[in-house]
Amino acid sequence: MATLFKDLFSKQASFYIKYRPTYPPKLFQFLANLNISNDLAWDVGAGSGQASRILSQFYKKVIATEPSPSQLEPALKTASQYPNISFLVGKAEDKIENSSIPLGKVDLICIAQAIHWFDFEKFYKQVKRAAKPKSEGGSLIAAITYVLPSFPKENKNLDDLLLKYYDTHLAGCWDAKRKLVDEKYSTIPWPFEAITHPITNEKTNFISDFETEMEWDALDFLGYLRTWSATQTKINNNLRDNFVHPRELLEGNNLQHFFEEERSYSPLTLLEKELIELWPGLKNSSGPNGKGEKLRVAYPVYVKIGRVYFEDD
């Protein structure tokens, strides 16, 4: 039976590429250094290609598969700039041949902020078919996730506001699989051999040495929250699934316009009063176009990692 693809991101695909954090290049350099060769990486659940583009700096070829054509559309628009990436529509659980992935030839299987949506058993079967044989040293599999970001210490009240939105305003809207992200992937089934950490020399399946940073004004912050699956679920519930996304709202407009346009349906408007009070520069409309000052936020990045060897039942 075919695996059901739960599409929670297509309606906000244009926001995803703009407001989602990228990944630290040092992380992909770390992964590349663990490979015996760096010929081919498979980016699974590639979304709009955030990880694919960085992987292309370290691997000769990257095959990026994503089940949502809408999610992949922004990546395809810039594909000519990345000639060593092939962007293809495909589910993680599909036979790898459907995405032109060769049997036993992939050096790195990379899953960035996506594996919690997969059918683990079916996906891992395809991972083993893509991996190199033990005689060639096998392959690396890395499942990457980031959790909620942290604001600078002088803006810690914004951390509280973020948690309030996550836990209270979106209560009942998070898919059950989101818990795996909150647990930093520590509870995901992982039938893969531990690697030797190059610095500590200890065997491990878990890496927590990295973080990524973004600079946000208040509208960027709201744009990021708009990419959340639970935000979209809440919007869909409010509009009875008759929602056509006004894509221009976050493109260069000020905060007042944003809240006026979204007041009737978006849970983000529940943040209006507190956000204006807490975000530096919003009360007096300082910052670019009345969006408040730019703040640097940090995302802790966690990696479930392992060595995998070719198997084909």
Secondary structure by P-SEA (a helix, b strand, c coil): cccccccccccaaaaaaccbbbbbaaaaaaaaaacccccbbbbccccccaaaaaaaacccbbbbbbcccccaaaaaaaccccccbbbbbbccccccccccccccccccccccccccccaaaaaaaaaaaacccccccbbbbbbbbccccccccccaaaaaaaaaaacccccccccccccccccccccccccbbbbccccccccccccccbbbbbbbcaaaaaaaaaacaaaaaaaaaaacccccccccccccccaaaaaaaccccccccccaaaaaaccccccccccccccccbbbbbbbbbbbcbbbbbbcc
